[in-house]
Amino acid sequence: LIAEPSNFEDLSFNRSVILLADHNENGSVGFIINKPLKYTIHDLVPEIHANFRIYNGGPVEQDNLYFIHNIPDLIPNSLEISNGIYWGGDFESARTLINQGKIHKDNIRFFLGYSGWNADQLEQEMQTNSWIIAPNSYENRIIGKSTTHFWKEKILELGGDYLIWSNAPENPALN
């Protein structure tokens, strides 16, 4: 999901790109993949000796740590959410393998919180033009994708009327 340029009043989702992990009749869940926080995994879990960035996954349960990865053969009990992208799994295995240098930042991404919608809520937001649906052309490589200009990159890919928004300030009212 790509936040519409007009979605600038919602600080949680302004210029967000969300990897949708599940969407069914009960609701939807995903992770904002382009909003790094100032924390590293070592800041939150001192037993992990790595400086992998923590991301703001969304406004729900921001006191919980979640992770996605592309290495299910190394992290047991993970759930495939998309082609080659897995959610969660055995955290102790991940911790050990990170400390051993067998898992790299291109393999795993950590989030505080997630983005969630009740049944039909996401569809309602789609009808009010809050989101643009776009395929994940990166597949499991999205985990290692740089996030600095990711929203702008996706807007440029859309082309047309979206091109003007690519260089607009985050909040046009402040211009």
N, C-alpha and C positions, 0 to 999 in steps of 0.2 A: 504494500500500500504506500502510495506517495501522498503526502499532505498537499492539498490544493493550496496554491499561493494565497488564496483568500482566507486560509485557516491560520492567520497570524495572531488572533486574539487568544487562542488557547496555547498557553506557554508550554504545556506538556507535549503538544503535537506540532507546534510551529516548525515548519521545514523538516518534518520527520519522514524517514523511510522506515517502514515496518515490515519485518519478515513475519508473515502470518503463519503461525504454527498449527492452528486448528480452526476450522470453521464448520459448524454444523447447526442443527436446529436448536441446540441449547445455548449457542453463543459462539464467540470467537476469542482467540487468544493469540498474541504475537509479541514481538520484541522490537523496540526501536533500535535500529542497528547503527545509527549515525549520530548518537549523542553521548560522546565520552564524558565521563566524570573526572574529577581530579584525583581519584583513588586508583591504586593498583591492587591486584589480588593480594600482594604481600601486606598492604595496609589493612585489609579486612581479615585475612587469614595469615597471620605471621609465620605459620608453619610452612607456607608455600614461599619458596625463595625464587620469585620471578616478579618482573615488573609489568605483567600483562595488565592493560588498562581495563577498568570497570566501566560499563556503559549503563546509562539510564534506560532500562527496558520498558518503562512506562509508569503510570501513576498508581498502579495497583500493587500492594504488598511490597513497598520499597524497602522494607526491613529484611527481605529475603533475597538470597543470592541464587541466581539461576545460571545455567550455562548451556550453550549449544556447541556442537563440535562436528568434525568430519572424520572421526577415527573410532568407529564403533568396535573395531577389532581390538582396540586398546582399553576402551572404557565399557565394561559390561553393563547390562541392564539399561541401556539407553533406548530411546524411542525415536524411530525415524519419522520426521515431520515433513520432509521434502526429499527430493532426489539427492541422496548423499549427505543430508543435514540431519543431525540427531540432537535430541533434547535430553539433557540430564544423563543419569547413569550413576555408577558407583563413584562417589566423590573421593573416597580414599584412594582408589586406583588412580584417578586423575591427579590428585595431590602428589602421590609417589612418583608418577611418571613425569610430571612437570619438574619436580625436584631432580630427577635423574636426567633431565634434558631430552627426554623422549617425546614430549609434547611441546610444540612451539606455538607462538601467538597466532600463526596462520591456521592452526588446528582447532582452536577453542576460543570462545568469547564469553565473558562473564557479564551478567546484568544484575543490577539492583532493581527489583520490581519487574512487572510485565504490563502489557496493554491488554485490557479485557473489555468485552462487550457482552451484554445480555442478549438473549434471543431476539432477533430482528433489529437490535440496536445498530449494528454496523450497516445493515441494509438501509435503515432510515438515514444514517449519516451519508451514505452513498447518494441517496435521493436529494439531499441538500447540498450536494457537490463538495463534501468535505474531503473526499479521498478519490484518488485515481488508482485503478487497478493496473498493475504492470507485471509482466512475467519476470521471474528471477533469472535473468540471462547469465548470471555468474555461477548458478547452481551452488555446489558446496564450497566454491572459492570465495563466496561472499563473506565467509567468516574472516578471512584475512584482508578483505577489501579496505582500503583507506577510507576514512569517513569525512575527511576535511571538507570536501566539496561534493559529497555524494548526492545530496538533494538537488543541487544545481545541475549536476551531471545528468540525473534522471529527468529533470525538467527540460534540459536541452535536447535529450533524446526524444521527448514528446513533440518538440518542434511547434510549428504553427503559432497560435496565440500565446503559448507558454513561453516563447523565446524572450518576450519583453520582461517577464518575471525573473529570468535567470540573473539579472544584475540589479534587481530592485532591492532596497534595504529590507531587513527582516520585518520591520513594521513600517509600511509606507506612510502611516500617520505621523511618524517622526521625521519625515523627510522635509 
